[in-house]
Amino acid sequence: MKMIKIIKQDYSGRKVWDYSGELLKRNGNKVIISAHFDHENTIVDKLILKPGDKFIETYYLDKWYNIYEIHDRENNSVKAWYCNISFPAEISGDTLNYKDLELDLLIYPDGSQIVLDMDEFIALPLTEEYRISALQALSELEAIFSAGEFDY
C-alpha cells in the first residue's frame, strides 16, 4: 500500500488542509486515491459527511477539476459525488497538490445536481482565462454526470 499526501490549497496556493490517502492507481494524467473523511459531521446541502466515510478521489493533471465518490462508512453505499473545480492537480513524489477555486458540483445517486459556492467563485480575483476554464470544467462535469459517463 503506497500512501500519498494530499494538499488542498486556495486559489493563491496557500495551504488550506492536508491529509493522507492510499494511492490506488496512477494512469497517465489520472491519479486515484482512497481516503477517509477526518472531520466532524459536516452538512453540505442534504449530504451529511461523517468521520470515516470513504472517499475515492480522482485527480487529473490535465483537467480543471477533481471528483470524489463518497461512500457511507456504515454500508459502503455511494452517498454522492462531490466535484471541486480547481486548477489541474500537480504531483511530485508522494505529494499531490491542488488549488481549489471554490466552485463545486454535488451529484446525488438519483442524478440530481447542485452547483455550490458560485458567489465565492465569482468573488475570486481570477484572470478571465482562468474563469473561463473553470466554468468550462463545470459544464463538462454537468454533462458527464447527466449522461452517466463518469468512470474511474
Secondary structure, DSSP 4 states (H G I P E B T S, - for coil): -EEEEEEEE-TTS-EEEEEEEEEEEEETTEEEEEEE--SS-EEETTEEE-TT-EEEEEEESSSSEEEEEEE-TTT--EEEEEEEEESPPEEETTEEEEEEEEEEEEE-TTS-EEEE-HHHHHHS---HHHHHHHHHHHHHHHHHHHTT----
